Amino acid sequence: MKDGWGRDINYIRISVTDRCNLRCIYCMPLEGIEKKEHDDILRHEDILKIVKCCAKLGINKIRLTGGEPLIVKDIDKLIYEISKIEGIDDIGITTNGILLKDMAGDLKRCGLKRVNISLDTLDEEKFKKITRRGQLKNVLEAIEECLRIGLSPVKINTVLIRGINDDEIDEIMNLTRKYPIDVRFIELMPIGEGEKYYKDGFISSEEIIKNNKSLIPLGRKKGETAENYRLSDSIGKIGFISPLSCKFCDSCNRIRLTSTGTIKPCLHSEKEYSIREYLNSEDMLLMAIKNSIINKPKEHYLEENEKSFSKKMMFQIGG
């Protein structure tokens, strides 16, 4: 299905929870979040109804996010049920990796195709500072386990913040010399807790590329958000996702479903469309999803406003 600007929308990111087992400084408040009632969160059967309608509209790519999706009970069963829906041929997950090592095999058997792992540092003490809890070794072991069982491609998402982890750029890039993975540097966005670090901490992709002459450009594949590069002797790739300095709104192919049952056609727009009230009528649900796609904004204005218009924080949306 095309949105009102003629873009093909074939991808939905589904937040299955706003809870997380970490408290990353640019994402989650230190005190955590107010726990929602069970009835406030979409049930798995609700998500399946929505995915079936999305598939009928031409969406074939699903990514499960959070918060942290692996803390959700029976997430493996949800993935299995999604994999059986006609028209869905790509299921991925974005995770902090803390619980992934022990779950990776089951997730793959249930139909998971790919995994994105958030990793902002390779230093144990800095990891504790950024995440406020958790152990780095759990994430590194999860990466190796995913590669061992062939749950690939494995993509590493790194948010760079000046003065916090920008001294590790070369070391993180060098992961692509050791592993057949994609390392993607993502520009810090002024949304939620990220606003606190944005003014002094923002680093553009252009600056990183300019300061790393060894990067060999590979370009951007159709439908991808990352501009890709590699090192001369690497077995993996290095990508740069630049929602501010080089935004890709004209080729955006996604919508987002929050865990409370609203669709956000644009991550940084204040507009959301509640679809919970239509869950008992497939026709009405289809119409509601169509309406949210048609009304997807042309673009965001982060670079002009230096602030997201979203009323939700990143952990409530799923990124």
C-alpha positions as CSV (number, residue, x, y, z in Angstrom):
1,M,0.0,0.0,0.0
2,K,1.1,3.5,-0.8
3,D,0.9,6.4,1.7
4,G,-0.4,9.9,0.7
5,W,3.0,10.8,-0.7
6,G,3.4,7.8,-2.9
7,R,5.8,5.8,-0.7
8,D,5.4,2.0,-0.6
9,I,4.7,1.0,3.0
10,N,5.7,-2.6,3.6
11,Y,7.2,-2.6,7.1
12,I,5.8,-2.3,10.6
13,R,7.7,-2.1,13.8
14,I,5.7,-3.5,16.7
15,S,6.5,-2.5,20.3
16,V,5.4,-5.4,22.5
17,T,6.2,-3.7,25.8
18,D,7.5,-0.4,27.1
19,R,9.3,-2.1,29.9
20,C,13.0,-2.9,29.8
21,N,15.6,-4.6,31.9
22,L,18.2,-1.8,31.3
23,R,18.0,1.9,32.0
24,C,20.0,3.4,29.1
25,I,20.8,7.0,29.8
26,Y,19.5,8.4,26.5
27,C,16.3,6.2,26.5
28,M,14.9,5.3,29.9
29,P,14.5,7.4,33.1
30,L,16.7,6.3,36.0
31,E,13.6,5.5,38.1
32,G,12.1,3.4,35.4
33,I,8.5,3.8,34.2
34,E,5.1,3.6,35.7
35,K,3.9,0.1,35.2
36,K,0.8,-0.2,33.1
37,E,-2.1,-2.4,33.8
38,H,-2.3,-5.7,31.9
39,D,-5.4,-4.5,30.0
40,D,-3.5,-1.4,28.8
41,I,-1.1,-3.5,26.7
42,L,-2.0,-5.3,23.5
43,R,-2.4,-9.0,24.0
44,H,-0.6,-11.4,21.6
45,E,-3.9,-12.2,19.9
46,D,-4.5,-8.5,19.3
47,I,-1.1,-8.1,17.7
48,L,-1.8,-11.1,15.4
49,K,-5.1,-9.5,14.3
50,I,-3.3,-6.3,13.4
51,V,-0.5,-8.2,11.6
52,K,-3.0,-10.1,9.5
53,C,-4.6,-6.9,8.4
54,C,-1.2,-5.3,7.7
55,A,-0.3,-8.3,5.5
56,K,-3.5,-7.8,3.5
57,L,-2.3,-4.2,2.9
58,G,1.0,-5.4,1.5
59,I,3.2,-5.2,4.6
60,N,5.6,-8.2,4.6
61,K,8.3,-7.1,7.0
62,I,7.8,-7.2,10.8
63,R,10.2,-6.1,13.5
64,L,9.4,-6.7,17.2
65,T,10.8,-4.1,19.6
66,G,10.2,-2.8,23.1
67,G,11.3,-1.5,25.6
68,E,13.0,-4.9,25.6
69,P,10.9,-7.5,23.7
70,L,12.7,-10.6,25.2
71,I,11.3,-9.9,28.7
72,V,7.8,-10.5,27.3
73,K,6.3,-13.9,28.2
74,D,5.9,-16.3,25.2
75,I,7.6,-13.9,22.8
76,D,8.8,-17.1,20.9
77,K,5.2,-18.2,20.5
78,L,4.2,-14.8,19.1
79,I,7.0,-15.0,16.6
80,Y,5.8,-18.5,15.6
81,E,2.2,-17.4,15.1
82,I,3.4,-14.3,13.0
83,S,5.5,-16.5,10.8
84,K,2.4,-18.5,9.8
85,I,0.6,-15.4,8.5
86,E,0.3,-15.4,4.8
87,G,2.3,-12.6,3.2
88,I,4.8,-12.1,6.1
89,D,8.2,-13.2,5.0
90,D,10.6,-11.3,7.2
91,I,10.5,-11.2,11.0
92,G,13.2,-9.4,13.0
93,I,13.8,-8.3,16.5
94,T,15.6,-5.4,18.2
95,T,17.0,-6.3,21.6
96,N,19.6,-5.2,24.1
97,G,21.0,-8.7,24.0
98,I,21.1,-9.4,27.7
99,L,18.7,-12.4,27.4
100,L,19.4,-13.3,23.8
101,K,22.1,-16.0,24.1
102,D,19.9,-18.5,25.8
103,M,16.8,-17.7,23.7
104,A,18.4,-17.4,20.2
105,G,18.0,-21.0,19.1
106,D,14.3,-21.2,20.1
107,L,13.6,-17.8,18.4
108,K,15.2,-19.0,15.2
109,R,13.2,-22.2,15.2
110,C,10.0,-20.2,15.7
111,G,10.7,-18.2,12.6
112,L,12.9,-15.2,13.6
113,K,15.0,-14.2,10.6
114,R,17.3,-11.5,11.8
115,V,18.4,-9.6,14.9
116,N,19.5,-6.1,15.8
117,I,21.4,-5.8,19.0
118,S,21.9,-2.4,20.8
119,L,25.5,-2.0,21.9
120,D,27.0,1.4,22.7
121,T,30.3,0.5,24.2
122,L,32.9,-2.3,24.5
123,D,34.1,-1.2,27.9
124,E,32.6,-3.0,30.9
125,E,32.6,0.0,33.2
126,K,31.2,2.3,30.5
127,F,28.5,-0.3,29.7
128,K,27.4,-0.1,33.4
129,K,27.4,3.7,33.2
130,I,25.3,3.9,30.0
131,T,22.9,1.1,30.8
132,R,22.9,1.6,34.5
133,R,22.7,-2.2,34.9
134,G,23.5,-5.4,33.1
135,Q,26.8,-7.0,32.0
136,L,28.6,-6.5,28.7
137,K,29.7,-10.1,28.4
138,N,26.1,-11.2,28.0
139,V,25.7,-9.1,24.9
140,L,29.0,-10.2,23.4
141,E,28.2,-13.8,24.0
142,A,24.8,-13.3,22.4
143,I,26.4,-11.9,19.2
144,E,28.6,-15.0,19.0
145,E,25.7,-17.4,19.6
146,C,23.6,-15.8,16.9
147,L,26.4,-16.1,14.4
148,R,27.1,-19.7,15.5
149,I,23.5,-20.8,14.8
150,G,23.1,-18.8,11.6
151,L,20.7,-16.2,12.9
152,S,21.9,-13.6,10.6
153,P,22.4,-10.9,9.5
154,V,23.4,-9.7,12.9
155,K,23.3,-5.9,13.1
156,I,24.8,-3.9,16.0
157,N,23.2,-0.5,16.7
158,T,25.4,2.0,18.3
159,V,24.2,5.5,19.4
160,L,27.2,7.8,19.7
161,I,27.3,10.5,22.3
162,R,30.1,13.0,22.4
163,G,32.1,12.8,25.6
164,I,30.7,9.4,26.5
165,N,31.5,6.8,23.8
166,D,32.9,8.7,20.8
167,D,36.5,7.6,21.8
168,E,35.5,4.0,20.9
169,I,34.5,4.6,17.3
170,D,37.6,2.8,15.8
171,E,37.3,-0.1,18.3
172,I,33.6,-0.6,17.5
173,M,34.3,-0.4,13.7
174,N,37.0,-3.1,14.2
175,L,34.3,-5.6,15.2
176,T,33.6,-5.9,11.5
177,R,37.2,-7.3,11.1
178,K,36.4,-10.0,13.6
179,Y,32.8,-10.8,12.9
180,P,30.6,-11.0,9.7
181,I,28.2,-8.4,11.1
182,D,26.8,-4.9,10.3
183,V,27.8,-2.2,12.7
184,R,25.5,0.8,12.4
185,F,26.2,4.1,14.0
186,I,22.9,6.0,14.7
187,E,22.8,9.7,15.3
188,L,21.5,10.7,18.7
189,M,17.9,12.0,18.4
190,P,16.3,14.7,20.5
191,I,13.5,12.6,21.8
192,G,12.7,11.7,25.4
193,E,15.8,11.3,27.6
194,G,17.9,11.9,24.5
195,E,17.1,15.6,24.7
196,K,19.2,15.9,27.8
197,Y,22.3,14.9,25.8
198,Y,21.5,16.3,22.4
199,K,22.9,19.8,22.6
200,D,26.4,18.8,23.8
201,G,26.4,15.2,22.7
202,F,25.2,15.1,19.1
203,I,27.7,13.8,16.5
204,S,26.8,13.8,12.9
205,S,27.5,10.8,10.6
206,E,29.3,13.2,8.3
207,E,31.8,14.0,11.0
208,I,32.6,10.4,11.7
209,I,33.0,9.5,8.0
210,K,35.2,12.6,7.4
211,N,37.5,11.6,10.2
212,N,37.8,8.0,9.1
213,K,39.6,8.0,5.7
214,S,39.9,4.2,5.7
215,L,36.1,3.8,5.1
216,I,35.3,2.4,1.6
217,P,31.8,3.5,0.5
218,L,29.3,0.9,-0.6
219,G,26.3,3.1,-1.0
220,R,22.7,2.6,0.2
221,K,20.5,-0.3,-0.9
222,K,16.9,0.5,-1.8
223,G,14.7,0.5,1.3
224,E,17.7,0.7,3.7
225,T,18.1,3.5,6.2
226,A,21.9,3.0,6.5
227,E,24.6,4.4,4.2
228,N,27.1,1.6,4.0
229,Y,30.9,1.4,4.1
230,R,33.5,-1.2,4.9
231,L,37.1,-1.4,6.0
232,S,39.6,-2.8,3.5
233,D,40.1,-6.1,5.4
234,S,36.7,-6.4,7.1
235,I,34.3,-9.3,6.8
236,G,31.4,-7.1,7.9
237,K,30.0,-3.7,7.0
238,I,29.7,-0.3,8.7
239,G,26.5,1.7,8.3
240,F,25.5,5.2,9.2
241,I,21.9,6.0,10.0
242,S,21.4,9.8,9.8
243,P,17.9,10.8,10.7
244,L,19.0,14.4,11.3
245,S,22.0,15.3,9.1
246,C,20.8,13.3,6.1
247,K,17.3,12.3,6.7
248,F,15.7,9.6,4.6
249,C,12.0,10.6,4.9
250,D,11.4,10.5,1.1
251,S,12.1,6.7,1.1
252,C,10.6,5.8,4.5
253,N,8.6,2.6,4.2
254,R,7.5,2.0,7.8
255,I,4.8,2.6,10.4
256,R,5.0,1.8,14.1
257,L,2.6,0.1,16.4
258,T,2.9,1.0,20.1
259,S,2.3,-1.5,22.9
260,T,-0.8,0.4,23.9
261,G,-2.5,0.0,20.5
262,T,-1.8,3.2,18.6
263,I,-0.1,3.5,15.2
264,K,2.5,6.1,14.7
265,P,3.0,6.7,11.0
266,C,6.1,8.8,11.8
267,L,8.5,8.3,14.8
268,H,8.8,12.1,15.4
269,S,5.2,13.3,14.7
270,E,2.7,13.9,17.5
271,K,0.0,12.2,15.5
272,E,-1.1,8.8,16.6
273,Y,-4.1,6.7,15.5
274,S,-5.7,4.5,18.1
275,I,-6.9,1.2,16.6
276,R,-7.8,-0.8,19.7
277,E,-11.5,0.0,19.4
278,Y,-11.5,-1.8,16.0
279,L,-10.0,-5.1,17.1
280,N,-13.3,-6.9,16.9
281,S,-14.0,-6.0,13.3
282,E,-11.5,-6.9,10.6
283,D,-13.1,-4.5,8.1
284,M,-12.9,-1.6,10.6
285,L,-9.4,-2.5,11.6
286,L,-8.3,-2.6,8.0
287,M,-9.8,0.8,7.4
288,A,-8.2,2.3,10.5
289,I,-4.7,1.0,9.5
290,K,-5.2,2.3,5.9
291,N,-6.1,5.7,7.3
292,S,-3.0,5.9,9.4
293,I,-0.8,5.0,6.4
294,I,-2.5,7.4,4.1
295,N,-1.9,10.2,6.6
296,K,1.7,9.5,7.2
297,P,3.5,12.9,7.3
298,K,5.8,13.8,4.4
299,E,8.8,14.3,6.7
300,H,10.0,15.2,10.2
301,Y,11.6,18.5,11.1
302,L,14.2,17.5,13.7
303,E,17.0,19.4,12.0
304,E,15.0,22.7,12.2
305,N,13.4,22.2,15.6
306,E,16.1,20.2,17.3
307,K,13.3,18.4,19.1
308,S,10.9,15.6,18.4
309,F,7.2,16.4,18.3
310,S,6.4,12.9,19.6
311,K,4.4,12.8,22.8
312,K,5.9,9.4,23.6
313,M,9.4,8.6,24.7
314,M,11.6,6.2,22.6
315,F,11.0,3.2,24.9
316,Q,7.3,3.7,24.4
317,I,7.6,3.6,20.7
318,G,10.2,1.0,19.9
319,G,12.6,3.2,17.9
